[in-house]
Amino acid sequence: MTQAVPVPLDATQSSFPVEGHLLRLVARAGIPLRNPDLRPPLVRPDGEETYLEMRVESGEEVGLVRRMAMDSVEVRQQIPLALEKMDWTGCVHKGLAQGLAAVDGRVEERWLNALMTFLNPRQLAILLYCARLGSRVGQGPVSFDSDDLLVALGYTRTRDGGFASKIRSQVHRDLVTLHRVELVYPRSIALGKTGTDAANRKVEVRSLLKIVDFVPERSDSGFDLFRAADLSYEMAERYTVELSCHGAARDRILFPQKIDLSQRLGGNAKNDYRMRLLMYLASRVAWGTISDGQYMILSKQGLFNSLDLLGSNSSRNNQIFWRTIELLKQEKFLISAQELPGKSKLNSVQFQINPEVWGTIV
């Protein structure tokens, strides 16, 4: 396995780069369950492999597929049965707990949960954490202690100095999900192009993050990376990972070193609207939708679709949206934002980003 030397962050650097290739993918690949462009999970053979996959239809943006290779006989036998028991409508409108209530096995439930909640805000924070560590070693792998990651994510220690097993298990599953889920997407996303010529119709297949090594808490524990994600509540003591989206030297967006990656106390990862909006705006910068160095005009409905503000309570959705914008203004990511009226109530929002904090192309 590939080894990596631990890399301390350079306190003198005020920012770190994130690949535009990665940013263009995450906002679209991580659309939430209620987004109308997301299709139900299904099992599909492809050559010698069989995949559990979900399709993100193109809609007004790019389309892609997120998938997990069903690499064991047990999984290939049980997942189709779990899909028959799953209530897709319940998942979308009542939440995964109710939609997956009839699914018996823990493995099947965790697989479906992982694919349907792919790139939740905590996983986005993990990607930024790894990119921040990797800013010192270029495109090579980076190593980190699980405790350091949990501290960066804002979790508090228990009285014995450790972390709750539920939290450790969740974050381990997030890491394995980022490793397992492959994205199949047009090469034009990697190139930052929206054209449809033959060259751009080629596809790429990759995971956003690969776990290339790990160290268990105890050498004699028999710890297995995937069994822990599927069945138990374990976490490795140390991970070595590599971000796998690399682009041209000038296709990177700067983020502040001091970016807050913590998860809100008592909150559900899917309700971290701040992280979703931040990464969505970063993806728009990576797509080149910025004008005059700091302005973007984006569809309000498109923003709501990506933030999972799709409930029937429009007043509540609007309050959450503008409260989230205020958070990004307080952190100096945004200078201002205002709603612009449009035809047939299809309003847009004009954002003025702060180029001194982030959004600068290296």
C-alpha positions as CSV (number, residue, x, y, z in Angstrom):
1,M,0.0,0.0,0.0
2,T,1.0,3.6,-0.6
3,Q,2.6,5.3,2.4
4,A,2.5,9.0,3.2
5,V,4.3,11.1,5.7
6,P,2.1,13.2,8.0
7,V,2.0,16.7,6.8
8,P,1.6,19.6,9.3
9,L,-0.4,22.6,8.0
10,D,1.7,25.7,7.3
11,A,0.3,28.4,9.5
12,T,1.9,31.1,7.3
13,Q,-0.3,30.2,4.4
14,S,-3.7,31.9,4.5
15,S,-5.4,29.7,1.9
16,F,-5.3,26.3,0.2
17,P,-6.3,25.3,-3.3
18,V,-9.1,22.9,-4.2
19,E,-9.3,21.4,-7.7
20,G,-11.9,22.9,-10.0
21,H,-12.5,19.4,-11.3
22,L,-13.6,18.3,-7.9
23,L,-15.7,21.3,-7.2
24,R,-17.6,21.0,-10.5
25,L,-18.5,17.4,-9.6
26,V,-19.5,17.7,-5.9
27,A,-22.4,20.1,-6.3
28,R,-24.1,18.0,-9.0
29,A,-23.1,14.5,-7.7
30,G,-24.3,15.3,-4.2
31,I,-27.8,16.6,-5.0
32,P,-30.2,15.7,-2.2
33,L,-32.8,13.0,-2.3
34,R,-35.7,15.3,-3.0
35,N,-34.1,16.9,-6.0
36,P,-36.3,16.1,-9.1
37,D,-33.2,15.2,-11.2
38,L,-32.3,12.2,-8.9
39,R,-33.6,8.8,-9.9
40,P,-34.3,5.8,-7.6
41,P,-31.5,3.3,-7.0
42,L,-31.3,0.2,-9.2
43,V,-29.1,-2.7,-9.9
44,R,-27.4,-2.8,-13.3
45,P,-24.8,-5.1,-14.7
46,D,-21.9,-3.6,-16.6
47,G,-19.5,-6.0,-18.2
48,E,-18.2,-8.4,-15.5
49,E,-19.3,-6.1,-12.7
50,T,-22.7,-5.4,-11.2
51,Y,-23.5,-2.0,-9.7
52,L,-26.0,-0.4,-7.3
53,E,-26.4,3.0,-9.0
54,M,-28.4,6.2,-9.1
55,R,-28.7,8.5,-12.1
56,V,-28.6,12.2,-11.9
57,E,-30.5,13.4,-14.9
58,S,-29.1,16.4,-16.8
59,G,-32.1,18.7,-16.3
60,E,-30.6,22.2,-16.7
61,E,-27.2,21.1,-15.6
62,V,-24.9,18.1,-16.4
63,G,-26.0,14.6,-15.9
64,L,-23.9,11.8,-14.3
65,V,-24.2,8.4,-12.4
66,R,-23.1,7.6,-8.9
67,R,-22.6,3.8,-8.3
68,M,-21.1,1.2,-6.0
69,A,-19.6,-2.1,-7.2
70,M,-21.5,-5.0,-5.7
71,D,-18.3,-7.0,-5.0
72,S,-19.6,-10.0,-3.0
73,V,-22.1,-12.7,-3.7
74,E,-24.1,-11.8,-0.5
75,V,-24.5,-8.2,-1.6
76,R,-25.5,-9.2,-5.2
77,Q,-28.2,-11.4,-3.7
78,Q,-29.5,-9.2,-1.0
79,I,-29.5,-5.7,-2.5
80,P,-32.2,-6.5,-5.2
81,L,-34.4,-7.9,-2.4
82,A,-33.8,-4.7,-0.4
83,L,-34.8,-2.5,-3.3
84,E,-38.1,-4.4,-3.5
85,K,-38.8,-3.7,0.1
86,M,-37.6,-0.1,0.0
87,D,-40.3,2.6,-0.2
88,W,-38.8,5.2,-2.6
89,T,-41.7,7.6,-2.1
90,G,-41.3,7.3,1.6
91,C,-37.6,7.9,1.4
92,V,-38.2,11.1,-0.6
93,H,-41.1,12.6,1.4
94,K,-40.8,11.1,4.9
95,G,-37.1,10.4,5.3
96,L,-34.8,7.5,5.0
97,A,-35.7,6.0,8.4
98,Q,-39.3,5.4,7.2
99,G,-38.5,4.6,3.6
100,L,-36.0,1.9,4.6
101,A,-38.0,0.6,7.6
102,A,-38.9,-2.6,5.8
103,V,-35.2,-3.4,4.8
104,D,-34.0,-6.1,7.2
105,G,-30.3,-6.4,6.9
106,R,-27.8,-3.8,8.2
107,V,-25.5,-4.2,5.2
108,E,-28.3,-3.5,2.7
109,E,-29.6,-0.6,4.8
110,R,-26.1,1.0,5.0
111,W,-25.4,0.5,1.3
112,L,-28.7,2.2,0.3
113,N,-28.2,4.9,2.9
114,A,-24.7,5.6,1.6
115,L,-25.7,6.0,-2.0
116,M,-28.8,8.0,-1.4
117,T,-27.0,10.5,1.0
118,F,-23.8,10.6,-1.0
119,L,-21.8,13.8,-0.5
120,N,-23.7,15.0,2.5
121,P,-22.3,18.2,4.0
122,R,-20.1,16.2,6.5
123,Q,-18.5,14.4,3.5
124,L,-18.0,17.7,1.8
125,A,-16.2,18.9,5.0
126,I,-14.0,15.8,4.9
127,L,-13.0,16.5,1.3
128,L,-12.0,20.0,2.3
129,Y,-10.1,18.7,5.2
130,C,-8.1,16.3,3.0
131,A,-7.5,19.1,0.4
132,R,-6.2,21.4,3.1
133,L,-3.8,18.7,4.3
134,G,-2.8,17.9,0.7
135,S,-2.0,21.5,-0.1
136,R,1.5,20.8,1.2
137,V,2.2,17.6,-0.8
138,G,0.7,18.4,-4.2
139,Q,-1.1,15.5,-5.7
140,G,0.3,12.8,-3.3
141,P,-1.6,11.0,-0.5
142,V,-1.9,12.4,3.0
143,S,-2.2,10.7,6.3
144,F,-4.2,11.8,9.4
145,D,-5.2,10.5,12.7
146,S,-9.0,9.8,13.1
147,D,-9.0,11.9,16.3
148,D,-7.6,14.9,14.4
149,L,-10.3,14.6,11.8
150,L,-13.0,14.3,14.4
151,V,-11.6,17.4,16.2
152,A,-11.6,19.3,12.9
153,L,-15.2,18.3,12.3
154,G,-16.1,19.9,15.7
155,Y,-17.0,16.8,17.7
156,T,-16.3,16.9,21.4
157,R,-14.6,14.2,23.4
158,T,-16.3,12.1,26.0
159,R,-15.1,12.0,29.6
160,D,-12.6,9.3,28.9
161,G,-10.9,11.4,26.2
162,G,-12.3,9.6,23.2
163,F,-15.3,10.1,20.9
164,A,-18.7,8.5,20.9
165,S,-18.8,5.3,18.9
166,K,-21.8,6.5,16.9
167,I,-19.8,9.5,15.7
168,R,-16.7,7.5,15.0
169,S,-18.8,5.0,13.0
170,Q,-20.6,7.7,11.0
171,V,-17.3,9.3,10.0
172,H,-15.7,6.0,9.1
173,R,-18.7,5.2,6.9
174,D,-18.4,8.6,5.3
175,L,-14.7,7.9,4.4
176,V,-15.6,4.5,3.0
177,T,-18.5,5.9,1.0
178,L,-16.2,8.5,-0.6
179,H,-13.9,5.6,-1.4
180,R,-16.5,3.2,-2.7
181,V,-18.9,5.4,-4.7
182,E,-17.7,5.9,-8.3
183,L,-18.9,8.7,-10.5
184,V,-19.5,8.3,-14.2
185,Y,-19.6,11.7,-15.8
186,P,-18.8,13.6,-19.0
187,R,-15.2,14.5,-19.5
188,S,-16.4,18.0,-20.2
189,I,-16.9,18.4,-16.4
190,A,-13.2,17.7,-15.8
191,L,-12.3,20.2,-18.6
192,G,-14.7,22.9,-17.4
193,K,-16.5,22.9,-20.7
194,T,-20.2,22.7,-21.5
195,G,-19.9,21.8,-25.2
196,T,-21.4,18.6,-26.7
197,D,-18.8,17.8,-29.3
198,A,-17.5,14.2,-29.7
199,A,-14.5,14.8,-27.5
200,N,-16.6,16.1,-24.6
201,R,-19.0,13.2,-24.8
202,K,-16.3,10.9,-23.5
203,V,-16.8,9.8,-19.9
204,E,-14.6,9.5,-16.9
205,V,-15.1,7.0,-14.0
206,R,-13.6,7.7,-10.6
207,S,-14.1,8.0,-6.9
208,L,-13.5,11.4,-5.3
209,L,-11.3,10.0,-2.6
210,K,-9.3,6.7,-2.3
211,I,-8.3,5.1,1.0
212,V,-4.8,3.8,0.2
213,D,-3.8,2.7,3.7
214,F,-5.1,2.6,7.3
215,V,-3.9,1.6,10.7
216,P,-6.3,-0.1,13.1
217,E,-6.5,0.9,16.7
218,R,-5.1,-2.5,17.8
219,S,-2.9,-4.7,15.5
220,D,-4.6,-7.8,16.7
221,S,-8.2,-6.6,16.3
222,G,-8.8,-8.1,12.8
223,F,-10.2,-4.7,11.7
224,D,-11.6,-4.7,8.2
225,L,-12.2,-1.4,6.5
226,F,-15.4,-2.5,4.6
227,R,-16.8,-4.8,7.3
228,A,-16.6,-1.9,9.7
229,A,-18.6,0.3,7.3
230,D,-21.2,-2.4,6.6
231,L,-21.7,-4.1,10.0
232,S,-19.9,-2.7,13.0
233,Y,-19.3,0.6,14.8
234,E,-15.5,0.7,14.4
235,M,-13.1,3.3,13.1
236,A,-9.4,3.0,12.2
237,E,-6.8,5.0,14.2
238,R,-5.2,6.4,11.1
239,Y,-6.0,6.8,7.4
240,T,-3.9,7.5,4.3
241,V,-6.1,8.9,1.5
242,E,-5.7,10.5,-1.9
243,L,-8.0,12.9,-3.7
244,S,-8.3,11.7,-7.2
245,C,-9.5,14.7,-9.2
246,H,-6.6,16.6,-10.7
247,G,-6.7,19.3,-13.3
248,A,-4.6,22.0,-14.8
249,A,-2.4,24.2,-12.6
250,R,-4.7,27.2,-13.1
251,D,-7.9,25.3,-12.5
252,R,-8.0,25.6,-8.7
253,I,-10.0,27.6,-6.3
254,L,-8.6,29.0,-3.1
255,F,-10.3,28.5,0.3
256,P,-9.1,30.0,3.6
257,Q,-7.0,27.8,5.8
258,K,-9.2,28.8,8.8
259,I,-12.4,27.6,7.2
260,D,-14.9,26.2,9.7
261,L,-15.4,22.5,9.0
262,S,-17.3,21.8,12.3
263,Q,-20.7,20.1,12.3
264,R,-23.4,22.0,14.1
265,L,-24.0,20.7,17.6
266,G,-27.1,18.5,17.7
267,G,-27.7,18.9,14.0
268,N,-28.2,16.4,11.2
269,A,-25.5,16.5,8.5
270,K,-28.0,16.8,5.8
271,N,-29.3,20.1,7.3
272,D,-25.9,21.8,7.1
273,Y,-27.1,24.3,4.5
274,R,-24.0,26.5,5.0
275,M,-21.7,23.8,3.7
276,R,-24.0,23.0,0.8
277,L,-24.3,26.6,-0.3
278,L,-20.6,27.3,0.1
279,M,-19.7,24.3,-2.1
280,Y,-22.4,25.1,-4.6
281,L,-21.1,28.7,-5.0
282,A,-17.6,27.3,-5.3
283,S,-18.7,25.0,-8.1
284,R,-20.2,27.9,-9.9
285,V,-16.9,29.8,-9.6
286,A,-15.2,26.7,-11.0
287,W,-17.6,26.7,-13.9
288,G,-16.6,30.3,-14.7
289,T,-20.0,31.8,-14.0
290,I,-18.4,34.7,-12.1
291,S,-18.4,38.2,-13.8
292,D,-16.4,41.3,-13.0
293,G,-14.3,39.2,-10.6
294,Q,-16.9,38.9,-7.9
295,Y,-20.5,38.7,-9.1
296,M,-22.7,35.7,-9.9
297,I,-26.4,35.5,-10.8
298,L,-27.9,32.1,-10.1
299,S,-31.4,30.7,-10.3
300,K,-33.1,30.7,-7.0
301,Q,-35.0,27.5,-7.8
302,G,-31.7,25.8,-8.7
303,L,-30.2,26.9,-5.4
304,F,-33.2,25.5,-3.5
305,N,-32.9,22.2,-5.4
306,S,-29.2,21.9,-4.5
307,L,-29.7,22.9,-0.9
308,D,-32.6,20.5,-0.3
309,L,-35.0,23.4,0.4
310,L,-37.9,21.6,-1.3
311,G,-40.5,21.2,1.3
312,S,-44.0,22.8,0.9
313,N,-43.3,25.5,3.6
314,S,-41.9,28.1,1.3
315,S,-41.7,30.7,4.1
316,R,-39.5,28.4,6.1
317,N,-37.4,27.6,3.1
318,N,-36.9,31.2,2.4
319,Q,-35.9,32.0,6.0
320,I,-33.3,29.2,6.0
321,F,-31.9,30.4,2.7
322,W,-31.3,34.0,3.7
323,R,-30.1,32.9,7.2
324,T,-27.5,30.7,5.5
325,I,-26.5,33.6,3.3
326,E,-26.0,35.7,6.4
327,L,-23.7,33.1,7.9
328,L,-21.5,33.2,4.8
329,K,-21.5,37.0,5.0
330,Q,-20.4,36.9,8.6
331,E,-17.5,34.6,7.6
332,K,-16.6,37.1,4.8
333,F,-17.2,34.6,2.0
334,L,-19.9,36.8,0.6
335,I,-20.1,40.6,0.5
336,S,-23.7,40.8,-0.4
337,A,-26.7,39.0,-2.0
338,Q,-29.9,40.2,-3.4
339,E,-32.9,38.7,-5.1
340,L,-33.7,39.7,-8.6
341,P,-37.3,39.4,-10.0
342,G,-37.8,37.3,-13.1
343,K,-40.6,36.2,-15.4
344,S,-43.3,33.8,-14.1
345,K,-41.9,34.1,-10.6
346,L,-38.6,32.5,-11.7
347,N,-36.4,34.8,-9.5
348,S,-32.6,34.8,-9.4
349,V,-30.1,35.8,-6.7
350,Q,-27.1,38.0,-7.4
351,F,-24.1,37.1,-5.2
352,Q,-21.1,39.3,-4.6
353,I,-18.3,37.0,-3.4
354,N,-15.3,38.3,-1.5
355,P,-12.3,37.6,-3.8
356,E,-10.0,38.3,-0.8
357,V,-11.3,35.3,1.1
358,W,-11.9,32.7,-1.6
359,G,-12.7,32.2,-5.2
360,T,-9.4,33.2,-6.7
361,I,-8.1,31.0,-9.4
362,V,-4.4,30.0,-8.8
